[in-house]
Amino acid sequence: MRVVVVGSGGREAVLAEVLGRTAEVVVTPGNPGIPGSVPTPPEDLDADLFVIGPEVPLVDGLADRLRAAGKRVYGPGADGARLEGSKAWMKEVVEAAGVPTARHRTFTDADDAIAFLCTLPAPWVVKTDGLAAGKGVLVTHDRDEAEADVRAKLAGSSFGDAGRTVVIEEGMTGPEVSVFAVCDGTDAVVLPPAQDFKRVGDGDAGPNTGGMGAYSPLPWLPDGFEDDVLVRFIRPTLVELQRRGIDYRGTLYAGLMVTEAGPRLVEFNVRFGDPDSQVVLLRLTSDLAALLAEAADGQLRSTPTVASDAAVLVVAAAEGYPATSRAGDVIEGIERARLIPDASVFTAGVALDDEGRLVTAGGRVLNVVGRGPDVESARRVAYSALSCISWPGLHHRRDIAVLPRS
Ligand code: AMP
């Protein structure tokens, strides 16, 4: 099978690797560290299957355009991708589906939004309605900060049009879990959960990012967690989408918070998470290309299987990320890191400079992954590989996959 993967980050690097176990893979546009990267737009490529990685082309209707041209596509159309493109619409759908989630309301007027905010206890959660690369959410215990954020978002000054509608939510507490469901329009299979680390600093300090690291499996989750997510979150949502005439073929990514009252939906995304899906996909032992092709055909038949080991991923980020990211710093040590047993390095925000050297070209530059029989040993592998890599301003979290004390 020939597969085209659309995207250019760490997620697409890992999709290419895992799909490449059973298929011939081309990545568009990819990046200089992903084998098989081509600059040709997906519309001009031929393949047996197209897998669309990021949310932006999905929200923009790339899956619809490819399907209209007769291609077999894994990824929802623009109608289903609204789940991620509009948090307000997502909340409407999940409420109709009866999926457990935080109490919330949607606003375009700052005074109304702040009046509602004042009725909620801390922490306060203010979200842009539209896409904001994982950075449009403020969670704070400081009410002045929350109010200022509402005004900045609604005025369009912090996130442009993406922020002109905001969702104000009740704050939830508990560990976060990502569950990826591969959907064929009517049913789904779920992959083992992962956890990602969204804040830039150790101990969850600092602003939200696109994700600074991840690990899987989560030994502290109760047995049957995935089945519960399938039954209480994924299937009801697919039923509600079908009721609205939406044939959802692609990943439904449930971002969940495990609160004292049980799991609650934080958000749905419409693609594999980056970097949390990488640690799940790498552990797959079954044929990913075949699974995604079945989903694209609307006929899931196979059940995915995964290795019993653990994977830990640490993101190495560029100077200034997430506020900015400095480009052009020369990256050293990737080959040395790859020599560490059970380590791998996937390139994300990278480019080649005039001299053909790999340089930083984005916030999240590399994904460094360790595998091992358990989370702690996988973690040691990832960090020892990371210690081989350097560039001016490289920063990363030091506490990825530190397990909660039981
Ligand atoms: P989202 O883009 O909706 O996933 O939000 C990004 C991050 O903000 C989540 O992964 C959580 O860490 C945090 N967050 C979002 N909604 C809530 C909430 N209702 N309560 C507490 N934290 C939240």
Residues whose N, C-alpha, C, O or C-beta is under 5 A from the ligand:
A	BS01	AMP	A102 V125 V137 V139 E169 E170 G171 M172 K198 G255 V266 E267
